[in-house]
Amino acid sequence: MLTVGDVIRHLEKIAPPWMAEPNDTIGLQIGDRSSSAATICVAVDPSDRVVDKALSRGAQLIVTHHPLIRNPLKALVKGDPIAERAVKIAQANSALYVMHTNYDSVPGGVSDILARKLKLTNIQPLTDTRSDEYCKVVVFVPGEALTGVRDAMAQAGAGRIGEYSYCSFRTQGIGSFIPEAGAQPYIGSAGRLEEVDEWRLEMLCTRSVLPQVLAAMRDNHPYEEPAYDIYPLANEAPKLGLGRVGDLECEMCLGEYADFVQRELQVRFPRLFGDPGRPVKRAAVCGGNGSSLYKEALSASADVYVTGDWRYHDIQNALAMGLSIIDAGHFETEKPAVVALAERLAKDFAGSAEVEYVE
């Protein structure tokens, strides 16, 4: 049986909690980790409409981008919409899990998906509020399993150095061990000292993918108890943070790019600030409310900044400093990544759970 806890462990591999902004409310907000998660609904907001729709579909787990509980609830009373929704979810024996700013910042999350949808290239983080860390994973593998373990670790994210993947180093040696009573060794027998030709396989990885890499290694290693080491490294690791900036595939005028953004994000009423005829070569993007980062967009040499919830004074300041603006809406700039998450979970849990995006 797939449990809520199983799904949470998978979600925390996709967007590790440590990547959330300080004081953000993420994680399991309602429910029991040991309960079943055979039906999962994924949404941007835990609104009344979403909660009602999810529960009508028998959702045992609701995964949302925005939190339901932002501040500690002091009471569960009728008339408080947050409390009523929380009680409704709990009474249905369902659970609510939140992936917020950790999913905004993580590679492959909200900002990356938005940047790719808007056809940016040479994509870089707009801020560097989070820094990943490098480590080296060393595992000792018998020769017949070496390629399978290496490939599995690489597919999980290890061995990436710049524009190169599957990077590894190996040296041959002899491993020794005595299987104790109750062990089920791949090689040898209980109580007898064994010496085996093995390979020392070394691969670089970042902290954000370490859990996936270790899981892939264990799943593909033939030993009951693989021997491995994790070494922290001082190498400068990738910077992570909110928003992305990149180059357009081809130059266009601001008005044309605004029309493109409207079509791609299905924005009903986008707001454009700036000269529609201005050439645009470089754009910054941020899912949700990112107007406060306009100075970072300027520092990154962006011609235009696409985000939602633009505030009046930020608009005036950005325009005065030479930055054009497309207000594409809070929901609209986050929806693509949440839809992508639902599609990913449907694939990852195929045969174990039904997964649906709702709004």
C-alpha positions in Angstrom: 0.0 0.0 0.0 1.3 3.4 -1.0 1.2 5.7 2.1 1.1 9.4 2.6 4.6 9.0 4.1 5.8 7.3 0.9 4.6 10.2 -1.2 6.1 12.7 1.1 9.5 11.1 0.9 9.3 11.2 -2.9 8.1 14.9 -2.9 11.0 15.8 -0.6 13.4 14.4 -3.1 11.8 16.6 -5.8 11.9 19.7 -3.6 14.0 19.3 -0.4 12.5 21.2 2.6 15.9 22.9 3.3 15.4 24.9 0.1 12.4 26.7 1.4 12.7 30.4 2.4 13.0 31.2 6.1 9.7 31.0 8.0 7.8 29.5 5.1 5.1 27.0 6.0 5.6 23.8 4.1 5.3 20.1 4.6 2.5 18.0 6.0 -0.2 20.4 7.4 -3.0 17.9 7.9 -3.2 14.1 8.1 -1.4 10.9 9.0 1.8 9.8 7.3 0.7 6.1 7.7 -2.6 6.5 5.9 -3.2 5.3 2.4 -2.5 7.6 -0.6 -4.1 5.7 -3.4 -5.8 8.9 -4.7 -3.9 12.1 -5.0 -5.0 15.5 -6.1 -2.5 18.3 -7.0 -3.4 22.0 -7.1 -1.9 25.5 -6.9 -4.2 26.6 -4.0 -6.0 24.8 -1.2 -9.1 26.8 -1.9 -12.7 25.8 -1.0 -13.3 24.8 -4.6 -10.1 22.7 -4.8 -10.8 21.0 -1.5 -14.4 20.2 -2.3 -13.4 18.9 -5.8 -10.6 16.8 -4.4 -12.7 15.2 -1.6 -15.5 14.5 -4.1 -13.0 12.5 -6.1 -12.0 10.6 -2.9 -8.6 12.2 -2.6 -6.6 10.7 0.3 -3.8 13.2 -0.2 -4.0 16.8 -1.5 -0.7 18.3 -2.6 -0.7 22.1 -3.1 1.8 24.8 -3.9 0.3 27.4 -1.5 -0.1 26.6 2.2 -3.5 26.4 3.8 -2.1 27.2 7.3 0.3 30.2 7.2 0.1 31.1 10.9 -0.7 28.9 13.9 -4.4 28.3 14.2 -5.6 29.4 17.6 -9.0 27.7 17.2 -11.0 25.5 15.0 -14.3 27.3 14.8 -17.1 27.6 12.3 -16.9 30.9 10.4 -13.1 30.8 10.0 -12.6 29.7 6.4 -9.1 28.3 7.0 -10.3 26.3 10.1 -13.3 25.0 8.2 -11.2 23.8 5.3 -8.8 22.1 7.7 -11.6 20.4 9.6 -13.2 19.3 6.3 -9.9 17.6 5.2 -9.4 16.0 8.5 -13.0 14.7 8.8 -12.6 13.1 5.3 -9.5 11.2 6.6 -7.5 13.0 3.9 -4.1 14.7 4.2 -2.7 18.0 2.9 1.0 18.4 1.9 2.5 21.8 0.9 5.5 22.4 -1.5 5.9 26.2 -1.6 9.2 28.2 -1.9 11.2 25.0 -1.9 9.4 24.1 -5.2 9.9 27.7 -6.4 13.7 27.5 -6.1 14.7 23.9 -6.8 16.1 23.0 -10.2 13.2 21.8 -12.3 10.7 23.6 -10.1 8.4 26.6 -10.6 11.0 29.0 -11.9 12.7 26.6 -14.2 9.5 25.3 -15.8 8.2 28.9 -16.3 11.5 29.9 -17.9 11.4 27.0 -20.3 7.8 27.5 -21.1 8.6 31.1 -22.1 11.4 29.8 -24.3 14.4 31.2 -22.4 17.9 29.8 -23.0 21.1 30.0 -20.9 18.9 30.0 -17.8 20.4 31.1 -14.5 18.9 31.8 -11.0 17.7 35.4 -10.6 18.7 35.3 -6.9 21.2 33.2 -5.0 19.5 33.0 -1.6 20.2 29.3 -1.5 23.4 27.5 -2.2 23.7 23.8 -2.9 26.7 21.9 -1.6 28.9 19.4 -3.3 29.8 16.0 -1.9 31.5 12.9 -3.2 29.8 9.5 -3.0 32.2 6.5 -2.9 30.8 3.0 -3.2 32.5 -0.4 -3.4 31.0 -2.6 -6.1 31.8 -6.0 -7.6 32.8 -5.8 -11.2 29.7 -7.4 -12.7 27.5 -4.7 -11.1 29.7 -1.7 -11.7 28.1 -0.4 -14.9 24.5 -0.8 -13.5 25.3 1.0 -10.3 27.2 3.8 -12.0 24.4 4.4 -14.6 21.7 4.4 -11.9 23.5 6.9 -9.8 24.1 9.1 -12.9 20.4 9.0 -13.8 19.6 10.1 -10.3 21.8 13.2 -10.7 25.3 12.2 -9.7 28.3 12.7 -11.9 27.4 16.1 -13.4 30.3 18.5 -13.9 29.4 21.6 -15.9 28.2 20.4 -19.3 29.3 16.8 -18.7 27.3 14.0 -17.2 28.0 10.4 -16.1 31.4 11.6 -14.7 33.0 9.0 -12.5 36.4 7.6 -11.4 37.1 4.0 -10.4 40.0 2.0 -9.0 40.3 -1.7 -8.4 41.0 -3.3 -5.0 40.1 -6.1 -2.7 37.3 -5.9 -0.1 37.0 -8.2 2.8 34.1 -9.1 5.2 32.6 -11.9 7.3 28.8 -12.4 7.0 27.4 -12.7 10.5 24.6 -15.1 11.5 21.3 -14.1 9.9 23.0 -12.3 6.9 22.1 -13.3 3.3 25.4 -12.5 1.5 25.5 -12.0 -2.3 29.0 -13.6 -2.1 30.3 -16.0 0.5 28.7 -17.7 3.5 28.1 -16.9 7.1 31.0 -17.0 9.5 33.7 -17.2 6.8 36.1 -14.4 5.9 35.7 -13.5 2.3 38.0 -11.4 0.1 36.5 -10.1 -3.2 37.7 -8.2 -6.1 35.8 -4.9 -6.0 35.8 -1.5 -7.7 35.9 1.8 -5.7 33.4 4.0 -7.7 33.6 7.8 -7.0 30.9 10.2 -8.2 30.3 13.9 -7.5 26.8 15.0 -6.5 25.0 17.9 -4.9 23.2 17.8 -1.6 19.8 18.4 -3.3 20.0 15.1 -5.2 22.0 13.0 -2.6 18.9 11.1 -1.3 18.0 10.1 -4.9 21.5 9.1 -5.6 21.8 6.9 -2.5 18.5 5.3 -3.2 19.5 4.5 -6.8 22.8 3.1 -5.6 21.1 0.8 -3.0 18.4 -0.3 -5.4 21.0 -1.4 -8.0 23.8 -2.8 -5.8 23.8 -6.5 -5.4 25.0 -6.5 -1.8 22.7 -6.7 1.2 24.7 -4.0 2.9 26.6 -1.9 0.4 29.7 -0.2 1.8 29.8 3.5 0.8 31.2 6.8 2.0 30.0 10.4 1.7 32.6 13.2 1.7 31.6 16.9 2.0 33.6 19.0 -0.5 34.7 22.6 -0.5 34.1 22.9 -4.3 31.9 25.9 -5.2 28.4 24.5 -5.8 25.5 25.8 -8.0 23.7 28.8 -6.6 20.0 28.4 -6.1 17.2 30.8 -5.5 13.9 32.4 -6.6 13.3 33.4 -10.2 15.3 32.8 -13.4 16.8 34.9 -16.1 17.8 33.9 -19.6 18.0 34.9 -23.3 15.2 34.7 -25.7 15.7 32.3 -28.6 15.3 35.3 -31.0 14.9 39.0 -30.5 11.4 40.4 -30.7 9.7 43.6 -29.7 8.1 43.9 -26.2 4.5 43.9 -27.6 5.2 40.6 -29.5 6.7 39.0 -26.4 3.8 40.1 -24.3 1.4 38.4 -26.8 3.5 35.3 -26.7 3.5 35.2 -22.8 -0.3 35.7 -22.9 -0.7 32.7 -25.2 1.7 30.4 -23.5 0.4 31.0 -20.0 -3.3 31.5 -21.0 -3.5 34.8 -19.3 -6.8 36.5 -19.8 -5.8 40.0 -18.9 -2.1 40.6 -18.8 -0.7 44.0 -17.9 2.1 45.5 -20.0 4.3 48.4 -18.8 6.8 49.8 -21.2 7.3 50.7 -24.9 5.6 47.9 -27.0 8.1 48.6 -29.7 11.2 48.1 -27.5 13.5 45.3 -28.6 13.7 42.4 -26.1 16.6 40.1 -26.0 16.8 39.0 -22.3 14.0 38.3 -19.8 13.7 37.6 -16.1 10.8 35.5 -14.8 9.4 34.5 -11.4 6.4 32.4 -10.5 3.8 34.1 -8.3 4.6 37.4 -6.5 8.1 38.4 -7.6 7.8 42.2 -8.1 10.2 42.9 -5.2 13.0 41.3 -7.2 13.0 43.9 -10.0 16.4 45.2 -8.9 17.9 41.7 -9.3 16.3 41.5 -12.8 18.0 44.8 -13.7 21.3 43.6 -12.3 21.0 40.5 -14.5 20.6 42.8 -17.6 17.0 41.8 -18.3 15.0 43.9 -20.7 11.7 42.7 -19.3 10.5 41.0 -16.1 7.6 38.6 -16.2 5.9 37.8 -12.8 2.6 38.4 -11.0 1.2 40.8 -8.3 3.1 43.9 -9.4 2.8 46.7 -6.9 2.4 50.3 -8.0 5.6 51.7 -6.6 7.7 48.8 -7.8 6.3 49.4 -11.3 7.2 53.0 -11.2 10.7 52.4 -10.0 11.4 49.6 -12.4 10.2 51.6 -15.4 12.3 54.6 -14.3 15.3 52.3 -14.2 14.7 51.0 -17.7 13.0 47.6 -17.0 9.8 46.7 -18.9 7.2 44.7 -17.1 4.7 42.0 -18.0 2.3 41.2 -15.1 1.1 37.7 -16.1 -0.7 36.9 -12.9 0.2 35.0 -9.7 -1.8 31.9 -10.5 -0.9 31.8 -14.2 2.9 31.9 -13.6 2.7 29.0 -11.1 0.2 26.7 -12.8 2.6 25.2 -15.4 4.9 23.8 -12.7 2.0 22.4 -10.6 0.5 20.7 -13.7 4.0 19.3 -14.4 4.2 18.0 -10.8 0.9 16.2 -11.2 2.0 14.6 -14.5 5.3 13.5 -12.8 3.6 12.0 -9.9 1.1 10.2 -12.1 4.1 8.6 -14.0 6.1 7.9 -10.8 3.2 6.2 -9.0 1.6 4.5 -12.0 -0.1 1.4 -10.7 0.0 2.5 -7.1 -2.1 5.7 -7.1 -4.4 7.8 -9.2 -3.1 11.3 -9.6 -5.1 14.3 -10.9 -4.5 18.1 -11.2 -7.5 20.1 -10.0 -8.3 23.8 -9.8 
